């Protein structure tokens, strides 16, 4: 193992045997009675169910690297941390860690539980407990810091200090392994991430790409779709949609985009008849299913009857952090007037993409480390006057 590698995981697997849940609550007399009954009736004991929490997991982490671990519930994230921290042993494989801990100071002040320092820890709330636990771990200045959902509790100020502390440790050459369900924070903090699913590593790469892949898989859509066969393309007798792509400023397809950069929704479509004026429309929906906004192309060229042929349009939109899905459409005005749209072609949940904050430069957040609410995050020009 190279000297710069501080965590080396090779073929790691963990198997659990699950018995009947009620067995642990039987009395000794009940247990003996049940055993005698089975012997008398020649019954066989039920086979214990086996579950593989991890299966053949391999990866390495270099010194000073900040790596995230993501995945759905039950993917094996907590089991992995338990093995790395020597709480449990693997069934097969090896996990080698090079690192140690040093000095102890400023723990109580950082945690913010000064008023309760004389209170028994068993009486702490879950938030207080996690605050103190993270503060202890962070201020021991370990060469390796393993963090599991520390940002799930606490206020914005505590979260900001946690992020700052982890970033500071990384700058000083220490390694951080960060497990979290908060995708925006993880994409910002970590250089790299691995995605676990059903105990296996399914992706390992730059954090913003792995997060985008995971969120897109949850949403059931990618960042590009196409229909080469016009006859089977979405639409009808007037318009058919040929393709949708999420692109960056260079025209390349992207799964994720820096919040400071515009993201383009490119729609390719074919006009088959010229009896009705048509125009592009997009609807953007956030991860919770809320309609972030709906907009149409107001270019004057769409007020006239279009020529039959192929068209490519791109809408450039500024968005806040998060996962978004897009429903592109080609519409026309209703026969009864301008207050009604007729969708000549549309593709629900056609593409998805992830907007992330790299946590550097001017992203309109200042020193705030939390999530700003809203569908868009414009970088506004402010004027100030002290009076």
Rosetta blueprint (number, residue, H / E / L):
1 X L
2 X L
3 X L
4 X L
5 X E
6 X E
7 X E
8 X E
9 X E
10 X E
11 X E
12 X E
13 X E
14 X E
15 X E
16 X E
17 X E
18 X E
19 X L
20 X L
21 X H
22 X H
23 X H
24 X H
25 X H
26 X L
27 X L
28 X H
29 X H
30 X H
31 X H
32 X H
33 X H
34 X H
35 X H
36 X H
37 X H
38 X H
39 X H
40 X H
41 X L
42 X L
43 X L
44 X L
45 X L
46 X L
47 X L
48 X L
49 X E
50 X E
51 X E
52 X E
53 X E
54 X E
55 X E
56 X E
57 X E
58 X E
59 X E
60 X E
61 X E
62 X E
63 X L
64 X L
65 X L
66 X E
67 X E
68 X E
69 X E
70 X E
71 X L
72 X L
73 X L
74 X L
75 X L
76 X L
77 X H
78 X H
79 X H
80 X H
81 X H
82 X H
83 X H
84 X H
85 X L
86 X L
87 X L
88 X L
89 X L
90 X L
91 X L
92 X E
93 X E
94 X E
95 X E
96 X E
97 X E
98 X L
99 X L
100 X L
101 X L
102 X L
103 X L
104 X L
105 X L
106 X L
107 X H
108 X H
109 X H
110 X H
111 X H
112 X L
113 X L
114 X H
115 X H
116 X H
117 X L
118 X L
119 X L
120 X L
121 X H
122 X H
123 X H
124 X L
125 X L
126 X H
127 X H
128 X H
129 X H
130 X H
131 X H
132 X H
133 X H
134 X H
135 X H
136 X H
137 X H
138 X H
139 X H
140 X L
141 X L
142 X L
143 X L
144 X E
145 X E
146 X E
147 X E
148 X E
149 X L
150 X H
151 X H
152 X H
153 X L
154 X L
155 X L
156 X H
157 X H
158 X H
159 X H
160 X H
161 X H
162 X H
163 X H
164 X H
165 X H
166 X H
167 X H
168 X H
169 X H
170 X H
171 X H
172 X L
173 X L
174 X L
175 X E
176 X E
177 X E
178 X E
179 X E
180 X L
181 X L
182 X L
183 X H
184 X H
185 X H
186 X H
187 X H
188 X H
189 X H
190 X L
191 X L
192 X E
193 X E
194 X E
195 X E
196 X E
197 X E
198 X L
199 X L
200 X E
201 X E
202 X E
203 X E
204 X E
205 X E
206 X E
207 X H
208 X H
209 X H
210 X H
211 X H
212 X H
213 X H
214 X H
215 X H
216 X H
217 X H
218 X H
219 X H
220 X L
221 X L
222 X L
223 X L
224 X E
225 X E
226 X E
227 X L
228 X L
229 X L
230 X H
231 X H
232 X H
233 X L
234 X L
235 X E
236 X L
237 X L
238 X L
239 X E
240 X E
241 X E
242 X E
243 X E
244 X E
245 X E
246 X E
247 X E
248 X L
249 X L
250 X L
251 X L
252 X L
253 X E
254 X L
255 X L
256 X E
257 X E
258 X E
259 X L
260 X L
261 X L
262 X L
263 X E
264 X E
265 X E
266 X E
267 X E
268 X E
269 X E
270 X E
271 X E
272 X L
273 X L
274 X L
275 X L
276 X L
277 X L
278 X E
279 X E
280 X E
281 X E
282 X E
283 X E
284 X E
285 X E
286 X E
287 X L
288 X L
289 X L
290 X L
291 X E
292 X E
293 X E
294 X E
295 X E
296 X E
297 X L
298 X L
299 X L
300 X H
301 X H
302 X H
303 X H
304 X L
305 X L
306 X L
307 X L
308 X L
309 X E
310 X E
311 X E
312 X E
313 X E
314 X E
315 X E
316 X E
317 X E
318 X L
319 X L
320 X L
321 X L
322 X E
323 X E
324 X E
325 X E
326 X E
327 X E
328 X E
329 X E
330 X E
331 X E
332 X E
333 X E
334 X E
335 X L
336 X L
337 X E
338 X E
339 X E
340 X E
341 X E
342 X E
343 X E
344 X E
345 X E
346 X E
347 X E
348 X E
349 X E
350 X E
351 X E
352 X E
353 X E
354 X E
355 X E
356 X E
357 X L
358 X L
359 X L
360 X L
361 X L
362 X L
363 X L
364 X L
365 X L
366 X L
367 X L
368 X L
369 X L
370 X L
371 X L
372 X L
373 X L
374 X L
375 X L
376 X L
377 X L
378 X L
379 X L
380 X L
381 X L
382 X L
383 X L
384 X L
385 X L
386 X L
387 X L
